[in-house]
Amino acid sequence: MTGTEKVFERYRTAGTRGTALAAAWEGYSEYAALRWLPRDKEARILDLGCGAGEFVEYLRHLGYSNVSGIDYSPEQVAWCRERGLEQVTQVRDTQAYLRERKGAIDCIVMNNVLEHVPKADIIPLLTLIRETLPPGGSLIIQVPNMANVFGLAARYLDFTHEVGFTEHSLRQVLVASGYEEPEVDVAGLPVRLKLTPRRLLFWSMNRLYTIAHRAAYVAAVGVDAPTIYSKLVMARATR
């Protein structure tokens, strides 16, 4: 067993316990804003690397009835089961799991998962996901954004992180995996329906930060500067 596998075995005990449910749901609000999730509430959705199961619960809250989750960590799966998420299972070999389900999953979501995959395995995994999806099926990815001012901290926050992404490198691996015209968008700034003075201040400060951050990048690297500076970056690719 490798050192990374040992951390995954005790992932919750080692300190990665997930997010409070309310905060996690608020953080997923950009999914509603981007309208990337399937319209069909009976669509077969797989949360690949579901962790503590917050997104599985969020999808159930939105009315999706055919949601499942898989995770490598036995502690995370046990935690999900304790909270009644019986559709979450432990999977050691993700590629074997996907090969057995070709055409049986309409949408695969990877929230903060791809950065844990060894670099040499990323494109083969994304290619297999594309082959697993039926025509019109979609893959949605969310990863920490290395163009963010705190990107370096996010990269090394977790011992199991293997690689970091910007909007450009995320698009690169998707195109290299056979996806045509993947969409990449901002993430990590929750969309809230009720505007309060505190939230307005947060939004204003974020806008000022983004302008200043982009100006610094353009001054340093010119026209090749990133355009997305949020804490997370999201992408959707369709077969």
MIKOL-118011 format. One record per atom (N, C-alpha, C): residue in three letters; y, x, z. Coordinates in steps of 0.2 Angstrom, whole numbers, padded with zeros to 4 digits, always signed. Layout:
ALAYXZ
...
This chain:
MET-0006+0004+0000
MET+0000+0000+0000
MET+0006+0004+0000
THR+0011+0003-0005
THR+0017+0007-0005
THR+0022+0005+0001
GLY+0027+0009+0001
GLY+0032+0008+0006
GLY+0036+0001+0005
THR+0037+0000-0001
THR+0040-0007-0003
THR+0036-0013-0001
GLU+0029-0012-0003
GLU+0025-0017-0001
GLU+0024-0018+0006
LYS+0025-0013+0010
LYS+0024-0014+0017
LYS+0030-0018+0020
VAL+0036-0017+0017
VAL+0042-0020+0019
VAL+0041-0028+0017
PHE+0039-0029+0011
PHE+0038-0036+0009
PHE+0033-0040+0014
GLU+0028-0036+0016
GLU+0023-0039+0021
GLU+0026-0042+0027
ARG+0032-0038+0029
ARG+0035-0040+0035
ARG+0043-0042+0034
TYR+0044-0045+0028
TYR+0050-0046+0025
TYR+0055-0050+0030
ARG+0053-0055+0033
ARG+0057-0058+0038
ARG+0058-0054+0045
THR+0053-0051+0047
THR+0053-0047+0053
THR+0057-0041+0052
ALA+0057-0039+0046
ALA+0061-0033+0045
ALA+0069-0034+0044
GLY+0071-0041+0044
GLY+0078-0042+0045
GLY+0081-0047+0039
THR+0077-0048+0034
THR+0079-0052+0029
THR+0077-0059+0030
ARG+0081-0063+0033
ARG+0078-0070+0036
ARG+0081-0076+0032
GLY+0085-0074+0026
GLY+0087-0080+0022
GLY+0094-0082+0025
THR+0096-0088+0022
THR+0103-0090+0024
THR+0102-0097+0027
ALA+0107-0099+0032
ALA+0107-0106+0034
ALA+0107-0111+0029
LEU+0103-0116+0029
LEU+0102-0121+0024
LEU+0109-0123+0021
ALA+0113-0125+0025
ALA+0120-0128+0023
ALA+0123-0123+0018
ALA+0124-0117+0021
ALA+0127-0112+0017
ALA+0123-0110+0011
ALA+0117-0110+0011
ALA+0113-0109+0005
ALA+0114-0114+0000
TRP+0114-0120+0002
TRP+0115-0125-0003
TRP+0122-0125-0006
GLU+0127-0123-0002
GLU+0134-0123-0005
GLU+0134-0117-0010
GLY+0131-0111-0008
GLY+0130-0106-0013
GLY+0127-0107-0019
TYR+0123-0112-0020
TYR+0120-0114-0026
TYR+0124-0119-0030
SER+0130-0121-0027
SER+0133-0126-0031
SER+0136-0125-0038
GLU+0136-0118-0039
GLU+0137-0116-0046
GLU+0132-0119-0051
TYR+0126-0120-0049
TYR+0121-0123-0053
TYR+0123-0129-0056
ALA+0126-0133-0052
ALA+0129-0140-0054
ALA+0134-0139-0058
ALA+0139-0134-0057
ALA+0145-0133-0061
ALA+0143-0131-0068
LEU+0138-0126-0068
LEU+0136-0124-0075
LEU+0132-0128-0079
ARG+0128-0133-0075
ARG+0124-0138-0079
ARG+0118-0135-0082
TRP+0116-0130-0079
TRP+0110-0126-0082
TRP+0103-0129-0081
LEU+0103-0132-0075
LEU+0097-0135-0073
LEU+0094-0141-0078
PRO+0088-0142-0079
PRO+0085-0147-0083
PRO+0088-0154-0081
ARG+0089-0158-0087
ARG+0092-0165-0085
ARG+0086-0169-0083
ASP+0080-0168-0085
ASP+0075-0172-0083
ASP+0073-0170-0076
LYS+0073-0175-0071
LYS+0072-0174-0064
LYS+0064-0173-0063
GLU+0060-0174-0068
GLU+0053-0173-0068
GLU+0051-0166-0071
ALA+0056-0162-0073
ALA+0054-0156-0076
ALA+0050-0151-0071
ARG+0046-0147-0074
ARG+0042-0143-0070
ARG+0046-0136-0069
ILE+0048-0135-0063
ILE+0053-0130-0061
ILE+0049-0125-0056
LEU+0049-0119-0058
LEU+0046-0114-0054
LEU+0051-0109-0051
ASP+0052-0109-0044
ASP+0056-0104-0041
ASP+0052-0098-0040
LEU+0053-0093-0044
LEU+0049-0087-0044
LEU+0053-0082-0039
GLY+0049-0080-0034
GLY+0052-0076-0028
GLY+0056-0081-0024
CYS+0053-0086-0021
CYS+0057-0091-0018
CYS+0060-0089-0011
GLY+0057-0084-0008
GLY+0059-0082-0002
GLY+0058-0087+0004
ALA+0064-0089+0007
ALA+0063-0093+0013
ALA+0063-0101+0010
GLY+0064-0102+0004
GLY+0063-0109+0001
GLY+0069-0113+0001
GLU+0075-0110+0002
GLU+0081-0114+0002
GLU+0082-0117-0005
PHE+0081-0113-0011
PHE+0082-0116-0017
PHE+0077-0122-0019
VAL+0071-0121-0017
VAL+0066-0126-0017
VAL+0069-0133-0014
GLU+0071-0132-0008
GLU+0074-0138-0004
GLU+0080-0141-0008
TYR+0084-0136-0010
TYR+0090-0138-0014
TYR+0088-0143-0020
LEU+0083-0140-0024
LEU+0081-0144-0030
LEU+0078-0151-0028
ARG+0075-0151-0022
ARG+0072-0157-0020
ARG+0078-0162-0018
HIS+0083-0159-0015
HIS+0089-0163-0013
HIS+0092-0166-0019
LEU+0092-0162-0024
LEU+0095-0165-0031
LEU+0091-0170-0034
GLY+0085-0171-0032
GLY+0081-0176-0035
GLY+0075-0174-0039
TYR+0074-0167-0040
TYR+0069-0165-0044
TYR+0062-0166-0040
SER+0057-0168-0044
SER+0051-0170-0040
SER+0045-0166-0042
ASN+0046-0161-0046
ASN+0041-0157-0048
ASN+0043-0149-0048
VAL+0044-0147-0042
VAL+0046-0141-0040
VAL+0041-0137-0036
SER+0040-0131-0038
SER+0035-0126-0034
SER+0039-0119-0033
GLY+0036-0116-0029
GLY+0039-0109-0027
GLY+0033-0104-0026
ILE+0034-0098-0028
ILE+0029-0092-0026
ILE+0033-0087-0023
ASP+0030-0083-0019
ASP+0033-0077-0016
ASP+0027-0072-0014
TYR+0029-0066-0014
TYR+0025-0060-0013
TYR+0023-0060-0005
SER+0029-0061-0001
SER+0029-0060+0006
SER+0025-0065+0010
PRO+0020-0064+0013
PRO+0016-0069+0017
PRO+0020-0072+0023
GLU+0025-0068+0025
GLU+0029-0071+0031
GLU+0034-0076+0028
GLN+0037-0075+0022
GLN+0041-0080+0019
GLN+0037-0086+0017
VAL+0031-0085+0014
VAL+0027-0091+0013
VAL+0026-0095+0019
ALA+0024-0092+0024
ALA+0022-0095+0031
ALA+0028-0099+0033
TRP+0034-0096+0033
TRP+0040-0099+0035
TRP+0041-0106+0031
CYS+0040-0105+0024
CYS+0041-0111+0020
CYS+0036-0117+0022
ARG+0030-0115+0023
ARG+0025-0120+0025
ARG+0027-0123+0032
GLU+0029-0119+0037
GLU+0031-0122+0043
GLU+0036-0127+0042
ARG+0040-0127+0037
ARG+0046-0132+0036
ARG+0044-0137+0031
GLY+0037-0137+0030
GLY+0035-0143+0026
GLY+0035-0142+0018
LEU+0036-0136+0016
LEU+0036-0134+0009
LEU+0029-0132+0007
GLU+0025-0137+0006
GLU+0018-0136+0004
GLU+0017-0133-0003
GLN+0022-0134-0007
GLN+0022-0132-0014
GLN+0024-0125-0015
VAL+0025-0121-0010
VAL+0026-0114-0010
VAL+0019-0110-0008
THR+0018-0106-0013
THR+0012-0102-0012
THR+0013-0094-0012
GLN+0008-0091-0009
GLN+0009-0083-0010
GLN+0005-0081-0016
VAL+0009-0077-0020
VAL+0006-0074-0026
VAL+0007-0066-0026
ARG+0002-0063-0027
ARG+0002-0055-0027
ARG+0003-0053-0034
ASP+0000-0056-0039
ASP+0000-0054-0046
ASP+0004-0059-0050
THR+0011-0058-0050
THR+0015-0063-0054
THR+0013-0064-0061
GLN+0011-0058-0064
GLN+0010-0058-0071
GLN+0003-0062-0073
ALA-0002-0061-0069
ALA-0008-0065-0069
ALA-0006-0073-0068
TYR-0002-0074-0063
TYR-0001-0081-0062
TYR+0003-0084-0068
LEU+0007-0081-0071
LEU+0011-0084-0077
LEU+0006-0084-0083
ARG+0002-0080-0084
ARG-0003-0080-0090
ARG-0007-0086-0089
GLU-0009-0088-0083
GLU-0013-0094-0082
GLU-0009-0101-0083
ARG-0003-0100-0084
ARG+0001-0106-0084
ARG+0006-0107-0090
LYS+0004-0104-0096
LYS+0008-0104-0102
LYS+0009-0111-0104
GLY+0015-0113-0105
GLY+0017-0119-0108
GLY+0017-0125-0102
ALA+0016-0123-0096
ALA+0015-0128-0090
ALA+0021-0127-0086
ILE+0026-0123-0088
ILE+0032-0123-0083
ILE+0038-0124-0088
ASP+0043-0129-0087
ASP+0049-0130-0091
ASP+0055-0125-0089
CYS+0055-0123-0083
CYS+0061-0119-0081
CYS+0059-0115-0075
ILE+0060-0108-0076
ILE+0059-0103-0071
ILE+0066-0100-0068
VAL+0066-0100-0062
VAL+0072-0098-0059
VAL+0071-0092-0055
MET+0075-0087-0055
MET+0074-0081-0051
MET+0081-0079-0048
ASN+0081-0081-0041
ASN+0087-0080-0038
ASN+0087-0074-0034
ASN+0091-0069-0035
ASN+0091-0062-0032
ASN+0084-0060-0031
VAL+0080-0059-0037
VAL+0073-0057-0037
VAL+0073-0051-0042
LEU+0076-0051-0048
LEU+0075-0046-0053
LEU+0077-0039-0051
GLU+0082-0039-0046
GLU+0084-0032-0044
GLU+0078-0029-0039
HIS+0073-0033-0037
HIS+0067-0030-0034
HIS+0062-0028-0038
VAL+0062-0029-0045
VAL+0057-0027-0049
VAL+0058-0020-0052
PRO+0053-0016-0051
PRO+0054-0009-0054
PRO+0056-0009-0061
LYS+0060-0004-0063
LYS+0064-0004-0069
LYS+0059-0004-0075
ALA+0054-0001-0075
ALA+0049-0001-0080
ALA+0045-0007-0081
ASP+0045-0012-0076
ASP+0042-0018-0077
ASP+0046-0024-0078
ILE+0053-0023-0079
ILE+0058-0028-0080
ILE+0057-0032-0087
ILE+0057-0028-0092
ILE+0057-0031-0099
ILE+0050-0034-0100
PRO+0044-0030-0098
PRO+0038-0034-0099
PRO+0037-0040-0095
LEU+0040-0041-0089
LEU+0040-0047-0085
LEU+0044-0052-0089
LEU+0050-0051-0091
LEU+0055-0056-0094
LEU+0051-0058-0101
THR+0048-0053-0104
THR+0045-0055-0110
THR+0039-0060-0109
LEU+0035-0059-0104
LEU+0030-0063-0102
LEU+0032-0070-0100
ILE+0038-0070-0096
ILE+0041-0077-0094
ILE+0043-0081-0101
ARG+0046-0077-0105
ARG+0048-0081-0112
ARG+0041-0084-0115
GLU+0036-0080-0115
GLU+0030-0082-0118
GLU+0027-0088-0114
THR+0028-0088-0108
THR+0025-0093-0103
THR+0029-0100-0104
LEU+0035-0100-0106
LEU+0039-0106-0107
LEU+0038-0109-0113
PRO+0038-0116-0113
PRO+0037-0120-0119
PRO+0043-0119-0123
PRO+0043-0121-0130
PRO+0049-0121-0134
PRO+0055-0125-0130
GLY+0060-0123-0130
GLY+0066-0126-0126
GLY+0066-0125-0119
GLY+0061-0122-0116
GLY+0061-0120-0109
GLY+0066-0115-0107
SER+0068-0114-0101
SER+0074-0110-0099
SER+0072-0105-0093
LEU+0075-0100-0093
LEU+0075-0095-0088
LEU+0082-0094-0085
ILE+0082-0095-0078
ILE+0089-0094-0075
ILE+0088-0088-0070
ILE+0093-0084-0071
ILE+0093-0078-0066
ILE+0099-0077-0063
GLN+0099-0075-0056
GLN+0105-0074-0052
GLN+0103-0067-0049
VAL+0108-0062-0050
VAL+0107-0055-0047
VAL+0114-0053-0044
PRO+0114-0048-0039
PRO+0120-0045-0037
PRO+0123-0042-0043
ASN+0130-0042-0043
ASN+0134-0039-0048
ASN+0137-0033-0046
MET+0135-0027-0049
MET+0137-0021-0048
MET+0144-0019-0050
ALA+0147-0024-0054
ALA+0154-0023-0055
ALA+0159-0025-0050
ASN+0156-0029-0045
ASN+0159-0031-0039
ASN+0161-0025-0035
VAL+0167-0026-0031
VAL+0169-0020-0027
VAL+0164-0018-0022
PHE+0160-0023-0020
PHE+0155-0022-0015
PHE+0148-0021-0018
GLY+0148-0020-0024
GLY+0141-0020-0028
GLY+0137-0014-0025
LEU+0140-0008-0023
LEU+0136-0003-0021
LEU+0132-0005-0014
ALA+0136-0008-0010
ALA+0133-0010-0004
ALA+0127-0015-0005
ALA+0128-0020-0010
ALA+0123-0025-0012
ALA+0117-0021-0014
ARG+0118-0016-0018
ARG+0113-0012-0021
ARG+0108-0009-0016
TYR+0111-0006-0011
TYR+0107-0003-0006
TYR+0107-0007+0001
LEU+0108-0013+0001
LEU+0108-0017+0007
LEU+0100-0018+0009
ASP+0096-0018+0004
ASP+0089-0020+0004
ASP+0085-0014+0002
PHE+0080-0011+0006
PHE+0076-0006+0004
PHE+0072-0007-0002
THR+0070-0014-0003
THR+0066-0016-0009
THR+0070-0016-0016
HIS+0076-0016-0016
HIS+0080-0016-0022
HIS+0078-0010-0026
GLU+0077-0011-0032
GLU+0075-0006-0037
GLU+0080-0004-0042
VAL+0084-0009-0044
VAL+0089-0008-0049
VAL+0095-0013-0048
GLY+0101-0011-0051
GLY+0107-0015-0051
GLY+0109-0017-0058
PHE+0113-0023-0058
PHE+0115-0026-0065
PHE+0122-0027-0065
THR+0125-0027-0071
THR+0131-0030-0072
THR+0130-0035-0078
GLU+0135-0039-0080
GLU+0134-0044-0085
GLU+0131-0040-0091
HIS+0133-0034-0093
HIS+0131-0031-0099
HIS+0124-0029-0098
SER+0121-0026-0093
SER+0114-0024-0093
SER+0110-0030-0092
LEU+0112-0035-0089
LEU+0108-0041-0088
LEU+0107-0044-0095
ARG+0112-0044-0099
ARG+0111-0047-0106
ARG+0107-0042-0110
GLN+0108-0036-0109
GLN+0103-0031-0112
GLN+0096-0032-0111
VAL+0094-0033-0105
VAL+0087-0034-0104
VAL+0084-0040-0107
LEU+0088-0046-0107
LEU+0086-0052-0109
LEU+0085-0052-0117
VAL+0090-0049-0120
VAL+0090-0048-0128
VAL+0084-0044-0129
ALA+0083-0038-0126
ALA+0077-0034-0127
ALA+0070-0037-0126
SER+0070-0042-0122
SER+0064-0046-0120
SER+0063-0052-0125
GLY+0067-0053-0130
GLY+0066-0057-0135
GLY+0070-0064-0135
TYR+0074-0064-0130
TYR+0079-0070-0129
TYR+0085-0070-0134
GLU+0086-0075-0137
GLU+0092-0075-0142
GLU+0098-0078-0138
GLU+0104-0075-0139
GLU+0110-0077-0136
GLU+0110-0080-0129
PRO+0108-0076-0124
PRO+0108-0078-0117
PRO+0115-0079-0115
GLU+0116-0084-0111
GLU+0122-0085-0108
GLU+0123-0082-0101
VAL+0129-0078-0100
VAL+0130-0075-0094
VAL+0136-0078-0091
ASP+0136-0079-0084
ASP+0142-0082-0081
ASP+0143-0080-0074
VAL+0149-0081-0072
VAL+0151-0080-0065
VAL+0147-0083-0060
ALA+0145-0080-0054
ALA+0142-0084-0049
ALA+0145-0081-0042
GLY+0143-0085-0037
GLY+0145-0082-0030
GLY+0151-0085-0027
LEU+0155-0089-0031
LEU+0161-0092-0029
LEU+0159-0100-0029
PRO+0157-0103-0023
PRO+0154-0109-0023
PRO+0159-0114-0025
VAL+0157-0119-0029
VAL+0161-0125-0031
VAL+0161-0130-0026
ARG+0167-0132-0023
ARG+0167-0137-0017
ARG+0171-0143-0020
LEU+0169-0149-0018
LEU+0172-0155-0020
LEU+0178-0156-0016
LYS+0178-0154-0010
LYS+0184-0156-0005
LYS+0188-0150-0004
LEU+0194-0150-0006
LEU+0199-0144-0006
LEU+0202-0144+0001
THR+0202-0139+0005
THR+0205-0138+0011
THR+0210-0132+0010
PRO+0215-0132+0015
PRO+0219-0126+0015
PRO+0216-0119+0015
ARG+0210-0119+0019
ARG+0207-0113+0020
ARG+0203-0111+0013
ARG+0200-0116+0010
ARG+0197-0115+0004
ARG+0202-0113-0002
LEU+0208-0116-0002
LEU+0213-0115-0007
LEU+0215-0108-0006
LEU+0216-0105+0001
LEU+0217-0098+0002
LEU+0212-0094-0001
PHE+0206-0095+0001
PHE+0200-0091-0002
PHE+0200-0091-0009
TRP+0201-0096-0013
TRP+0201-0097-0020
TRP+0207-0092-0023
SER+0213-0093-0020
SER+0219-0089-0022
SER+0218-0082-0021
MET+0215-0080-0015
MET+0214-0073-0014
MET+0208-0070-0019
ASN+0203-0074-0020
ASN+0198-0072-0025
ASN+0201-0071-0032
ARG+0206-0075-0034
ARG+0209-0074-0040
ARG+0213-0068-0041
LEU+0217-0067-0035
LEU+0221-0061-0035
LEU+0217-0054-0035
TYR+0211-0055-0032
TYR+0207-0049-0031
TYR+0204-0048-0038
THR+0202-0053-0042
THR+0199-0052-0048
THR+0204-0049-0053
ILE+0210-0051-0053
ILE+0215-0048-0057
ILE+0216-0041-0056
ALA+0217-0039-0050
ALA+0218-0032-0048
ALA+0212-0028-0050
HIS+0206-0031-0048
HIS+0200-0027-0050
HIS+0199-0026-0057
ARG+0200-0031-0061
ARG+0200-0030-0069
ARG+0205-0025-0071
ALA+0211-0025-0068
ALA+0216-0020-0070
ALA+0214-0013-0069
ALA+0211-0012-0063
ALA+0208-0006-0061
ALA+0203-0003-0066
TYR+0198-0008-0068
TYR+0193-0006-0072
TYR+0196-0004-0079
VAL+0200-0008-0082
VAL+0203-0007-0088
VAL+0207+0000-0089
ALA+0210+0001-0083
ALA+0214+0008-0083
ALA+0209+0013-0083
ALA+0203+0012-0080
ALA+0198+0018-0079
ALA+0194+0019-0085
VAL+0192+0013-0088
VAL+0187+0014-0093
VAL+0189+0010-0100
GLY+0194+0007-0100
GLY+0197+0004-0106
GLY+0194-0002-0108
VAL+0193-0004-0115
VAL+0190-0010-0117
VAL+0183-0012-0115
ASP+0179-0007-0113
ASP+0172-0008-0111
ASP+0172-0011-0104
ALA+0177-0012-0101
ALA+0177-0014-0094
ALA+0174-0021-0093
PRO+0170-0022-0088
PRO+0167-0029-0087
PRO+0172-0034-0086
THR+0170-0040-0087
THR+0174-0046-0087
THR+0172-0051-0081
ILE+0166-0049-0078
ILE+0164-0053-0072
ILE+0164-0049-0066
TYR+0167-0051-0061
TYR+0168-0047-0055
TYR+0166-0050-0048
SER+0163-0056-0049
SER+0160-0060-0043
SER+0155-0056-0040
LYS+0153-0058-0034
LYS+0148-0055-0030
LYS+0141-0055-0033
LEU+0140-0061-0037
LEU+0134-0062-0041
LEU+0135-0063-0048
VAL+0130-0062-0052
VAL+0131-0064-0059
VAL+0125-0068-0061
MET+0126-0073-0065
MET+0120-0077-0067
MET+0119-0077-0075
ALA+0113-0079-0077
ALA+0112-0079-0084
ALA+0107-0084-0085
ARG+0107-0088-0091
ARG+0102-0092-0093
ARG+0100-0090-0100
ALA+0093-0090-0101
ALA+0090-0089-0108
ALA+0085-0094-0109
THR+0085-0096-0116
THR+0081-0102-0118
THR+0076-0099-0123
ARG+0070-0101-0123
ARG+0065-0099-0128
ARG+0066-0103-0134
